[in-house]
Amino acid sequence: MSIHTQYLESFLRSQFYMLRMDGPLPLPYRHYIAIMKLVKTGENNWSLPELVHAVVLLAHYHALASFVFGSGINPERDPDTSNGVRLIAVNNFCVCDLANDNNIENASLTSSNFGIADSLSELEALMERMKRLQEDKEDEEASQEEMATRFEMEKKESLLVINGGISFDDEIVSTDVSRYIEDPGFGYKDFARRGEDHLPTFRAQDYTWENHGFSLVNRLYSDIGHLLDEKFRMVYNLTYNTMATHEDVDTTTLRRALFNYVHCMYGIRYDDYDYGEVNQLLERSLKVYIKTVTCYPERTTKRMYDSYWRQFKHSEKVHVNLLLMEARMQAELLYALRAITRHLT
């Protein structure tokens, strides 16, 4: 995260507030929830402020897991090492070097793992699609019916995104967390079953972070809403106006597509967004990566990381992971806070 210092400051402020500052939950509870990422009420009743605090912690650490695994920190099995584990190397650099060696920014340009010509053509094609989308939007906007249809198509497709035949049993390194786990099989489930004709949709206009979630969180857990809102806005608007070797590039459409695709996977729809942009800007290998990082982060591999946007700098892929992390956190908060709001009414 230190590659993106503005965001890091905002992230650390919100995390410190959740864990150390005054709040509804006692300090030991906060750290236990952070480890567990699971709350079971047991015999004790939770007050609404305590519940909101717990929900924020859960969403924070669920999302943080996506960033950690997605940024190449996940060990992978290696039969040639004594302990059977090796650290992921990103474009021929060990993760331990990523924060210390500025040359990693250009590693993708010199790596022999990929065809330079192919990755350059992919980059140029992506930039051309971005330019064409902007021009088409200025000429003619899609109707509400067309945008609704495109969302449904994208939502259904996201349920079919699989991980390319990877054997996860061979990729995952078990960690000794059994003392905290009652149900080892507990994990992400798609919000709808494959093949269903009518998939549930969460209309963002009916319950938004800005108009609903923010005020509820701030009312029950003072000031955290401001910190979270600052963090969401920071990552959504963060840009250096670059794409690989190109400068002065408006990346707004690309950042919006990444953020909205994560929400689409969770069934959240923005009525004013044309989901045709997602299909044009995000290649399949990137969609596989996004689905894995946001839904099954422990299954993320170096091969997935390397398979998309091969000409982009490591810092730009870290930027992608920041967007995915915050989109995933906001999606979880929207569902949880909407449920609490309904309970209150």
Secondary structure, DSSP 8 states (H G I E B T S, - for coil): -TTSHHHHHHHHHHHHHHHHSS-SS-HHHHHHHHHH-----TTS---HHHHHHHHHHHHHHHHHHHHHHHTT---EE-TTSTTSEE--EETTEEGGGTTT-GGGGGHHHH-SSS-HHHHHHHHHHHHHHHHHHHHHHHH----HHHHHHHHHHHHHHHHH---TT--HHHH----S-GGG-S-TT-----SS-TT-SS---EETTTS-IIIIIHHHHHHHSTTHHHHHHHHHHHHHH---SEETTEES---HHHHHHHHHHHHHHTTEE-TT--THHHHHHS-HHHHHHHHHHHH-GGG--HHHHHHS-TTS-HHHHHHHHHHHHHHHHHHHHHHHHHHHHHHH-
